[in-house]
């Protein structure tokens, strides 16, 4: 198998704070999922205005995360994601950097929840084959940290060849699909890990 392109490693707290903005996070995720789109198309997809999306897309461009793509005219050229994904390192001991990391994580969780809820709210409008193919599963695992790291890597290795920004051999009937893997120690209501 050929080597897949690397994700951008995000270490800069300023970039993390920019990515913690919910609309920017949603715009970047959208462009990575569907490919080049105009600010107007982005606005329709994320429920904002074209001018607001355009401003936030320019902010993302300033960090090298999106760029203008070739379009039909010079007035409303599409934007495209420049990265195949983002990778965040382990939590920093620096409080300011850790706060930025947690803010990005929060924006990503909120985006994941919003996409999941949209699916639940509209599943009956999907074609039967897409209803059948879709799935949500919950598991309660008992693993140690090394096993969890191994399992997370195995899931990533399985899914990465299908990532929109990487895949070049998608069949004509392929659609953007949201997939997420969440795996972390179960925390009880008192804030302590389950044992």
C-alpha positions in Angstrom: 0.0 0.0 0.0 1.3 3.5 -0.8 2.1 5.9 2.0 -0.8 8.2 2.8 -0.2 11.9 3.1 0.5 13.1 6.6 -1.9 15.2 8.6 -0.8 18.6 9.7 0.6 18.5 13.2 -0.9 21.4 15.2 1.4 22.7 17.9 0.8 26.4 17.8 -1.6 27.8 20.5 -2.6 30.7 18.2 -3.7 28.2 15.5 -5.5 26.1 18.1 -7.4 29.2 19.3 -8.4 30.0 15.7 -9.6 26.4 15.2 -11.6 26.6 18.5 -14.0 29.0 16.8 -17.1 26.8 16.0 -17.7 28.3 12.5 -14.1 27.9 11.5 -14.0 24.4 12.7 -17.2 23.6 10.8 -16.0 25.3 7.6 -12.7 23.4 7.6 -14.4 20.1 8.4 -16.9 20.8 5.6 -14.3 21.6 3.0 -12.3 18.5 4.0 -15.4 16.4 3.6 -16.8 17.7 0.3 -14.0 19.4 -1.6 -13.9 22.9 -3.0 -16.9 25.1 -2.4 -17.7 28.8 -2.6 -18.4 30.9 0.4 -22.1 30.9 -0.6 -22.1 27.1 -0.8 -20.4 27.0 2.6 -22.9 29.3 4.1 -25.8 27.1 3.0 -24.1 24.0 4.4 -23.2 25.5 7.8 -26.2 27.8 8.3 -24.4 31.2 8.1 -24.0 34.0 5.7 -21.7 34.1 2.7 -19.9 37.2 4.0 -19.4 35.7 7.4 -18.1 32.5 5.9 -15.8 34.4 3.5 -14.3 36.3 6.5 -13.7 33.1 8.4 -12.3 31.3 5.4 -9.8 34.2 4.9 -8.8 33.7 8.6 -8.2 29.9 7.9 -6.3 30.8 4.8 -4.0 33.0 6.9 -3.0 29.8 8.8 -2.5 27.8 5.5 -5.5 25.6 6.2 -7.6 26.6 3.1 -6.8 28.3 -0.2 -8.6 29.6 -3.3 -9.3 26.9 -5.9 -9.9 27.3 -9.6 -13.5 28.4 -10.2 -15.9 29.4 -12.9 -15.4 33.1 -12.4 -13.1 35.4 -10.5 -15.9 36.9 -8.3 -16.9 33.8 -6.4 -14.0 31.4 -6.6 -14.3 28.3 -4.4 -12.2 27.5 -1.4 -10.5 24.2 -0.7 -8.8 22.6 2.3 -5.1 22.3 2.0 -4.7 19.6 4.6 -5.8 16.0 4.6 -6.5 16.3 8.3 -5.2 17.7 11.6 -3.3 15.9 14.3 -3.1 17.3 17.8 -0.3 16.2 20.1 -0.6 15.1 23.7 -1.8 17.7 26.2 0.8 20.4 26.9 2.0 21.1 30.4 1.8 24.9 29.5 -1.6 26.1 30.8 -2.2 28.5 27.9 -1.5 25.9 25.3 -3.5 23.3 27.2 -6.5 25.7 27.3 -6.2 26.2 23.5 -6.1 22.4 23.1 -9.2 21.9 25.2 -11.0 24.7 23.3 -10.2 22.9 20.0 -11.3 19.6 21.4 -14.6 21.2 22.6 -15.3 22.7 19.2 -14.6 19.3 17.6 -17.0 17.5 20.0 -19.7 20.1 19.4 -19.3 19.7 15.6 -19.5 15.9 15.9 -22.6 16.2 18.1 -24.3 18.6 15.6 -23.6 16.3 12.6 -24.8 13.3 14.6 -28.0 15.1 15.6 -28.7 16.2 12.0 -28.4 12.6 10.9 -30.8 11.5 13.6 -33.3 14.3 12.7 -33.3 13.4 9.0 -32.5 9.7 8.7 -36.0 8.9 7.5 -35.4 11.1 4.4 -32.3 9.0 3.3 -32.5 6.3 0.7 -33.0 2.9 2.3 -29.5 1.7 1.3 -28.0 4.7 3.1 -30.2 4.1 6.1 -29.0 0.5 6.2 -25.4 1.3 5.7 -25.3 3.9 8.4 -24.5 2.9 11.9 -23.8 4.0 15.4 -22.4 1.6 17.9 -21.4 2.0 21.5 -19.0 -0.3 23.2 -17.8 -0.5 26.8 -14.3 -1.8 26.6 -11.9 -2.9 29.3 -8.4 -2.1 28.0 -5.1 -0.7 29.3 -3.6 2.5 27.8 -1.3 0.6 25.4 -4.2 -1.5 24.1 -6.3 1.7 23.7 -3.5 3.3 21.7 -3.1 0.2 19.5 -6.9 0.0 18.9 -7.1 3.7 18.0 -4.2 3.3 15.6 -5.9 0.3 14.0 -9.1 2.2 13.5 -7.2 5.1 12.0 -5.2 2.8 9.7 -8.5 1.2 8.5 -10.3 4.5 7.8 -7.5 6.8 6.4 -7.5 5.4 2.8 -11.2 6.5 2.6 -10.6 10.1 3.7 -12.1 12.5 1.2 -9.0 14.6 0.8 -6.9 11.5 0.2 -9.1 9.1 -1.8 -8.8 9.3 -5.6 -10.6 6.0 -6.5 -14.1 6.7 -5.0 -16.9 5.1 -6.9 -19.4 7.5 -8.7 -22.1 6.9 -6.1 -19.8 7.7 -3.2 -21.0 10.5 -0.8 -19.2 12.4 2.0 -19.8 10.4 5.2 -19.1 11.6 8.8 -17.2 9.0 10.9 -15.8 9.5 14.3 -14.0 7.3 16.8 -14.1 8.4 20.5 -12.3 6.3 23.0 -11.3 7.6 26.4 -11.5 6.5 30.0 -15.1 6.5 31.4 -15.4 9.4 33.8 -18.2 9.1 36.4 -20.5 12.0 37.6 -18.1 12.8 40.5 -15.3 13.5 38.0 -13.3 10.4 38.8 -12.4 7.6 36.3 -14.4 4.4 36.6 -12.5 1.4 37.9 
